[in-house]
Amino acid sequence: MKEQLAKIRTEALAALESVKDAAALDELRVKYLGKKGELTAVLKQMGKLTAEERPAMGALANEVRAAVEAAVDAASEKLAEAALSLKLKAETVDVTIPGKTPQLGHKHPMYMALDEIKDIFVGMGFTVLDGPEIELASYNFDKLNAEEGHPSRDWSDTFYFDEGSRVMLRSQTSPMQVRAMETMELPIRIIAPGRVYRKDEVDATHSPMFHQVEGMVIDKNVTMADLKGTLNLLAEELFGKGTVTRFRPHHFPFTEPSCEMDVQCHKCGGAGCPTCKGEGWIELLGAGMIHPRVLEMSGIDPNEWSGWAFGMGLERTAMRRFKIADLRLIFENDVRFLEQF
């Protein structure tokens, strides 16, 4: 038995010294130390020894087990160190190589134009309001003097949630004017930018989803001259000194008198082109003096107060501001287009 134990120790230590991987190490551990291993097989023969021989053989067996276990631990630590070394070598980073500069984005041209508009009006004492895109017909139409039967209320123009519904995707940001009149103290100076929805076919100047900026002033002795002066200042601040504008009579149910303001086409300079549909002008906004009935429906006395309002398409403003020929470019997210700004 003594020779068997000595042989196990010699062979096990030699094998563990040259083990190459964790799988081979585990195989050797089972071979020598497992329940059916060689050391266990020898220990099962202890019953054949005399009472005098057993203590000496037991001590020798424990010594062999301890030596083999220590060799297994040492081999395991050696393999772990080797694996860590290989991993560190594979993941080595050359700190002398120049890093990659992250590509940062920037504001969309439409929001550049919106920020400019906000700055202009805030500089004139206006407050910027935000409101719901899902709106009640009473705010989108009724309280703006657009009664049942008005063309803008037709299913062909407006996105309703279901037939006969009074809930809709707002077709303008004008409801914020009503909400302001109902909740704010007079006098009022506000602008209300946001997304709006109409059943327009997509072309160079139209989209079923677009952005509007509504503006409103209510004060004493407000006139059409105040409206035109403010809008001409807006055009020159946005598009540069000497910007050519024109005001045309129009009809809106919520303003009286009403007008539309055009700016000279930035693409052709007024000569006529596909962008302006040959007219030489691009409609920028609709405006007018707030209808007395609209004031009354919001609890404001039209004999004491007067006001004006306008609504402008933000995309068309951005097109004029940055000389963009086609509105569809604003929504297509083509990086080649966006990087120009």
Phi and psi in degrees as a GROMACS rama.xvg file:
@    title "Ramachandran Plot"
@    xaxis  label "Phi"
@    yaxis  label "Psi"
@TYPE xy
-62.8184  -39.7124  LYS-2
-68.0284  -37.207  GLU-3
-62.8393  -43.8349  GLN-4
-64.4073  -40.3385  LEU-5
-64.8992  -40.1004  ALA-6
-65.385  -43.5814  LYS-7
-58.6202  -44.7362  ILE-8
-62.1009  -47.1793  ARG-9
-62.9961  -48.7728  THR-10
-65.9028  -42.08  GLU-11
-64.357  -45.6257  ALA-12
-65.2922  -37.3892  LEU-13
-66.014  -44.5167  ALA-14
-65.2679  -42.0592  ALA-15
-68.9655  -27.8981  LEU-16
-66.5506  -30.1869  GLU-17
-110.119  11.7377  SER-18
-62.6425  142.886  VAL-19
-104.777  -27.4134  LYS-20
-149.729  172.561  ASP-21
-65.9809  -35.2799  ALA-22
-64.1069  -44.5756  ALA-23
-65.6329  -37.015  ALA-24
-62.3382  -45.2088  LEU-25
-64.8446  -35.4554  ASP-26
-64.455  -41.4053  GLU-27
-68.826  -38.2346  LEU-28
-59.7864  -45.4964  ARG-29
-65.2952  -39.6418  VAL-30
-61.2454  -41.5276  LYS-31
-99.3191  -32.3155  TYR-32
-113.734  -6.90234  LEU-33
-70.0451  170.975  GLY-34
-59.5989  -29.4765  LYS-35
-110.225  19.8302  LYS-36
-77.3291  174.621  GLY-37
-67.0549  -38.3617  GLU-38
-67.0956  -40.7879  LEU-39
-62.9817  -38.1831  THR-40
-63.6036  -37.3459  ALA-41
-69.5185  -41.4562  VAL-42
-64.437  -25.747  LEU-43
-67.1483  -15.0926  LYS-44
-88.4004  0.101674  GLN-45
-59.6353  -28.7881  MET-46
-64.3226  -20.5174  GLY-47
-82.3507  -11.3261  LYS-48
-83.3349  159.476  LEU-49
-78.3606  165.418  THR-50
-61.5204  -30.5911  ALA-51
-75.5489  -31.6593  GLU-52
-81.3875  -27.7244  GLU-53
-59.5486  -47.2459  ARG-54
-58.09  -42.2557  PRO-55
-66.8559  -42.6373  ALA-56
-69.6918  -35.607  MET-57
-63.5763  -43.3016  GLY-58
-64.7765  -40.7251  ALA-59
-66.0973  -39.9237  LEU-60
-63.4607  -42.2712  ALA-61
-64.3505  -36.2709  ASN-62
-66.2935  -41.9875  GLU-63
-64.1509  -44.7918  VAL-64
-59.1306  -44.4651  ARG-65
-63.8839  -39.3405  ALA-66
-66.444  -42.2378  ALA-67
-67.3816  -42.2451  VAL-68
-61.5511  -41.0654  GLU-69
-63.7378  -39.502  ALA-70
-66.7478  -36.6829  ALA-71
-63.9583  -45.2516  VAL-72
-62.0029  -41.8513  ASP-73
-65.479  -41.6919  ALA-74
-65.8375  -38.9025  ALA-75
-63.4258  -42.5405  SER-76
-65.4741  -38.6898  GLU-77
-64.4052  -42.7291  LYS-78
-66.1773  -38.337  LEU-79
-64.1995  -42.0048  ALA-80
-64.2745  -38.7298  GLU-81
-66.9711  -40.7975  ALA-82
-65.139  -41.4064  ALA-83
-63.8656  -39.6152  LEU-84
-62.6376  -42.6944  SER-85
-65.0547  -39.902  LEU-86
-64.9788  -44.6694  LYS-87
-63.2059  -38.1413  LEU-88
-66.1447  -40.2607  LYS-89
-70.2007  -30.263  ALA-90
-100.234  13.4772  GLU-91
-61.639  133.869  THR-92
-108.656  126.238  VAL-93
-81.6509  101.993  ASP-94
-70.071  -8.41682  VAL-95
-85.8776  -11.8628  THR-96
-76.0502  131.711  ILE-97
-58.6372  139.218  PRO-98
-74.947  165.728  GLY-99
-88.6988  124.229  LYS-100
-72.0668  122.191  THR-101
-65.6933  140.007  PRO-102
-84.9558  115.572  GLN-103
-96.3222  143.703  LEU-104
-84.3396  -173.417  GLY-105
-151.959  175.124  HIS-106
-63.9025  143.868  LYS-107
-67.7221  144.426  HIS-108
-56.4655  -32.3375  PRO-109
-66.4564  -40.0624  MET-110
-76.4453  -23.093  TYR-111
-62.2976  -45.0966  MET-112
-64.3035  -40.1765  ALA-113
-63.3321  -42.9866  LEU-114
-62.6603  -37.4634  ASP-115
-64.5916  -43.0133  GLU-116
-61.9844  -44.7861  ILE-117
-59.1842  -46.1852  LYS-118
-60.1308  -40.2732  ASP-119
-62.7386  -48.1379  ILE-120
-75.7018  -36.8369  PHE-121
-61.4727  -36.3529  VAL-122
-64.9269  -20.2521  GLY-123
-99.1798  10.3278  MET-124
91.2543  15.7626  GLY-125
-86.4799  154.033  PHE-126
-104.689  139.037  THR-127
-93.9682  124.509  VAL-128
-113.157  152.729  LEU-129
-127.029  152.292  ASP-130
-153.978  178.509  GLY-131
-71.5775  142.264  PRO-132
-85.1696  -26.503  GLU-133
-90.3053  115.564  ILE-134
-125.517  159.968  GLU-135
-87.8043  142.359  LEU-136
-60.1354  -27.5937  ALA-137
-63.6146  -36.5835  SER-138
-84.2134  -35.1302  TYR-139
-75.8844  -27.6494  ASN-140
-130.385  -59.7878  PHE-141
-54.9075  -52.8033  ASP-142
-77.8543  -1.71191  LYS-143
-105.751  15.4057  LEU-144
70.6141  19.7245  ASN-145
-99.8325  91.9891  ALA-146
-77.415  170.923  GLU-147
-52.8876  136.388  GLU-148
99.1774  -12.1256  GLY-149
-67.7258  136.907  HIS-150
-54.0703  -34.3012  PRO-151
-67.1339  -16.6167  SER-152
-88.2761  -3.2115  ARG-153
-70.9048  152.401  ASP-154
-60.9667  -25.1705  TRP-155
-75.0549  -12.2782  SER-156
-112.117  -27.8981  ASP-157
-125.134  144.643  THR-158
-90.3087  100.512  PHE-159
-93.0491  158.89  TYR-160
-78.0911  -32.85  PHE-161
-161.415  170.365  ASP-162
-62.1558  131.401  GLU-163
77.8608  5.72977  GLY-164
-73.1475  147.994  SER-165
-101.545  7.36659  ARG-166
-111.567  138.432  VAL-167
-154.652  165.563  MET-168
-79.5015  126.26  LEU-169
-59.4449  138.925  ARG-170
-95.2829  -2.5442  SER-171
-162.174  163.267  GLN-172
-91.8536  7.88102  THR-173
-56.7557  -30.8013  SER-174
-54.1221  -27.092  PRO-175
-68.1938  -24.0021  MET-176
-66.3111  -43.6501  GLN-177
-64.3945  -45.2683  VAL-178
-61.3809  -37.0628  ARG-179
-66.3273  -43.1309  ALA-180
-63.928  -31.1657  MET-181
-80.5719  -22.7336  GLU-182
-119.113  -21.4591  THR-183
-97.5439  153.235  MET-184
-79.5172  146.29  GLU-185
-80.1013  150.064  LEU-186
-74.4596  162.598  PRO-187
-123.684  135.888  ILE-188
-138.953  106.811  ARG-189
-138.109  155.303  ILE-190
-126.103  150.435  ILE-191
-136.379  93.4359  ALA-192
-85.2612  155.637  PRO-193
165.304  172.919  GLY-194
-77.8702  143.105  ARG-195
-137.403  165.319  VAL-196
-137.781  129.578  TYR-197
-144.276  155.63  ARG-198
-83.264  64.3847  LYS-199
-96.2418  142.759  ASP-200
-74.5596  143.556  GLU-201
-73.3869  127.102  VAL-202
-150.507  -163.11  ASP-203
-66.005  -19.4041  ALA-204
-131.939  8.15729  THR-205
-133.928  152.101  HIS-206
-155.307  146.521  SER-207
-68.9578  -19.7758  PRO-208
-124.996  127.104  MET-209
-150.934  -174.967  PHE-210
-120.364  142.101  HIS-211
-125.558  156.85  GLN-212
-127.039  115.145  VAL-213
-95.7079  145.006  GLU-214
-133.495  149.486  GLY-215
-152.734  140.179  MET-216
-129.278  131.003  VAL-217
-129.502  122.742  ILE-218
-158.991  -175.194  ASP-219
-89.8145  138.093  LYS-220
64.3159  32.0472  ASN-221
-79.6064  136.935  VAL-222
-129.117  173.561  THR-223
-63.0863  -29.4331  MET-224
-63.4918  -36.622  ALA-225
-63.9267  -40.5101  ASP-226
-62.8582  -50.9143  LEU-227
-64.4535  -39.9507  LYS-228
-63.2779  -41.3115  GLY-229
-66.1461  -44.1434  THR-230
-70.7002  -35.4165  LEU-231
-65.8503  -37.9387  ASN-232
-63.6511  -42.0642  LEU-233
-58.7021  -46.2276  LEU-234
-61.874  -41.5163  ALA-235
-71.9579  -34.6376  GLU-236
-68.3028  -35.4282  GLU-237
-79.7515  -46.0175  LEU-238
-109.768  -4.4918  PHE-239
107.067  155.292  GLY-240
-58.8278  143.605  LYS-241
82.3609  7.90695  GLY-242
-58.9184  130.87  THR-243
-88.1225  125.273  VAL-244
-126.257  163.606  THR-245
-146.6  147.833  ARG-246
-113.161  128.588  PHE-247
-117.836  139.834  ARG-248
-60.9965  143.935  PRO-249
-151.588  -177.38  HIS-250
-133.205  124.99  HIS-251
-128.981  141.046  PHE-252
-66.4699  -22.5788  PRO-253
-97.229  -2.03524  PHE-254
-132.539  149.97  THR-255
-162.193  111.642  GLU-256
-75.0458  163.804  PRO-257
-123.284  159.887  SER-258
-154.119  165.086  CYS-259
-120.436  142.31  GLU-260
-111.191  128.538  MET-261
-111.683  154.631  ASP-262
-119.051  148.858  VAL-263
-62.4752  138.216  GLN-264
-57.6132  126.951  CYS-265
-74.5275  -19.6111  HIS-266
-81.3202  -41.7316  LYS-267
-116.169  -3.72086  CYS-268
66.4917  24.8511  GLY-269
99.1707  -3.02746  GLY-270
-77.3277  -26.9325  ALA-271
108.361  126.339  GLY-272
-158.356  174.194  CYS-273
-59.8711  -32.3558  PRO-274
-62.1424  -42.5195  THR-275
-99.0988  10.4404  CYS-276
57.5005  36.5389  LYS-277
79.0332  2.80104  GLY-278
-90.3289  -20.1817  GLU-279
83.8988  -7.43708  GLY-280
-132.041  149.682  TRP-281
-121.221  124.985  ILE-282
-64.641  126.357  GLU-283
-101.178  -41.4155  LEU-284
-163.115  162.457  LEU-285
-111.594  148.976  GLY-286
-156.828  -179.556  ALA-287
158.424  176.603  GLY-288
-79.6559  134.503  MET-289
-61.2181  129.648  ILE-290
-61.4018  134.507  HIS-291
-53.7102  -34.8144  PRO-292
-66.943  -35.3537  ARG-293
-63.1327  -42.101  VAL-294
-61.7475  -44.9587  LEU-295
-62.6209  -41.1615  GLU-296
-64.2942  -21.0187  MET-297
-101.898  11.2686  SER-298
80.9957  23.8865  GLY-299
-111.33  131.997  ILE-300
-76.291  110.772  ASP-301
-68.873  -13.8841  PRO-302
-78.9259  -19.3981  ASN-303
-106.692  -33.1539  GLU-304
-120.849  149.627  TRP-305
-139.67  167.852  SER-306
-167.674  169.876  GLY-307
-131.309  161.625  TRP-308
-147.003  156.503  ALA-309
-146.743  159.796  PHE-310
-140.055  125.733  GLY-311
-126.536  146.617  MET-312
-81.8866  123.711  GLY-313
-68.4607  -38.3873  LEU-314
-61.4425  -43.1545  GLU-315
-65.3996  -34.1202  ARG-316
-65.119  -43.3327  THR-317
-64.5771  -38.7046  ALA-318
-60.3659  -45.06  MET-319
-69.4095  -38.5836  ARG-320
-66.9287  -41.4182  ARG-321
-109.478  10.6904  PHE-322
56.468  49.7468  LYS-323
-92.5252  128.087  ILE-324
-83.4463  -23.9196  ALA-325
-136.197  123.044  ASP-326
-59.576  -30.1472  LEU-327
-62.0095  -26.0072  ARG-328
-62.3324  -29.7832  LEU-329
-66.4775  -30.399  ILE-330
-102.658  -9.30584  PHE-331
-82.4344  -11.0177  GLU-332
57.0293  35.5506  ASN-333
-79.533  115.934  ASP-334
-60.3768  -33.0408  VAL-335
-62.0226  -34.2294  ARG-336
-75.4551  -47.4403  PHE-337
-65.9909  -32.363  LEU-338
-66.4569  -15.5115  GLU-339
-69.1023  -14.9212  GLN-340
